[in-house]
Amino acid sequence: MEEIFSQQRFLALWNVVRDWVSTNILGFDNAAQLVLVALAFGFAAISVRRLQSPLDKLRARPNLGRAVQVTAPLMLWIILLGVLWLAISAAIAMERPYALVSTAATLVAAWIAISLASQLVKNPIWSKLFAWVAWSIAALSILGVLGPAIELLDSVAIDIGQVSISVYDVVRSTLAIAVLLSIALYVAGLLEARIRTSTELAPTGQVLLTKSLKIVLGTVAVLIAVRAVGIDLTALAVIGGAIGLGIGFGFQKPVSNLICGVILLIDKSIKPGDIIAVSGTYGWFTTLGGRYVSVRTRDGIEHLIPNETLISERVENWTHTGSRTRLKVDIGVHHDSDLPKVIALCETSARETDRVLADPEPKCLFLEFGESALKLQLRFWIADAQNGVHNVKSAVLLKIWEKFKAEQISIPYPQRDVHVRSTDAAPRTHRDQAPRLA
């Protein structure tokens, strides 16, 4: 019975399409209008090719660049619409039929309007999908076959218990979710840009607020879309419980990383721009995502570290409460060296090095009497650890080496005394050393 009902609706749609073709396509006047539409399209295509160079020049202008960038992909259809309107005006003046040309102009105008609206969607795939689906619905409405098409799609349904889901319900819900979710993300983007310019919020607070806005607006958009298409939200309780159970077993790590990311945002232990060291990785903390943080080393390598690692392991934050960092350089000199002079030379070398702060001033401390050398440690402060620390140490050591060389202060090598003991007893031979067998 259901199959016969679907066939009847399909035949009804076919009859509507056949009647429309017979009325609007067949006949001399209609054929002439089709030729006119084809000629208008060819003229528009040629015109777009010749306008390509002037459009590129206009795109470079600061006051017209954005407008040209938006309208350039639609220039073919804009010119075609203008030509069709001229053809309609000429047909009205000559009292000739123009219904087919008017329909083509209406379809082109709908495509231009929908394409402009689809540019609000940031994702290119969703943008194209929205444009084609919306234009298809508009085209069916313009051609007068939207009602029979909806009835045909609504007749193809799947029964799940007491709920019947048709193809029309799927298309309608998908389109509603795409539109409302795009609007929600667009609004979230505007609010995010406003939040980024706020000086009252810390960077971690800005990230937390923007992510929360996206989640809340996205959830609200999906719920409104589901409710708008007539789906009872209470029926989703069982599905939500099953999804929650699946998340609990199959997505433990992603959920754990997501929660850890929220904790990192709340406690403000790290923020974008900090210099951190974790799991043997030292670099700049650049991005905090829902699953991982991005740490970029001076080699330009992005290390994606799970958020859970920053909660469970020890993290060194070089710029947590301030930008100043103290560095230490170990030095060893000969036991016969003039120690006060060596200390003064080391401190002077640090003061003469770029990026080393004068306050607090560098200090060189005598640590211990080593086996081969007198051990000292030079300590100094820098304020820009993000520019590297090993390069500063290298510059300080180079200056110390130059001053030691000029003052003839030696850096000793490890020495060992080897004593050789001899004996008058002759060594035992291999035969004497071998055990005797009974």
URDA-V720135 format. One record per run of one state. SS is the DSSP state (hx for helix, st for strand, lp for the rest). FROM is the first residue (numbers start at 1). LEN is the number of residues. If there is no record, write none. Layout:
SS:FROM:LEN  SS:FROM:LEN
//
This chain:
lp:1:1  hx:2:23  lp:25:3  hx:28:32  lp:60:5  hx:65:29  lp:94:5  hx:99:20  lp:119:5  hx:124:20  lp:144:2  hx:146:10  lp:156:1  st:157:4  lp:161:2  st:163:4  hx:167:30  lp:197:6  hx:203:26  lp:229:4  hx:233:18  lp:251:1  hx:252:16  lp:268:7  st:275:4  lp:279:2  st:281:8  lp:289:3  st:292:5  lp:297:5  st:302:5  hx:307:6  lp:313:3  st:316:2  lp:318:7  st:325:9  lp:334:5  hx:339:13  lp:352:4  st:356:1  lp:357:6  st:363:7  lp:370:4  st:374:9  lp:383:2  hx:385:3  lp:388:2  hx:390:17  lp:407:23  hx:430:4  lp:434:5
//
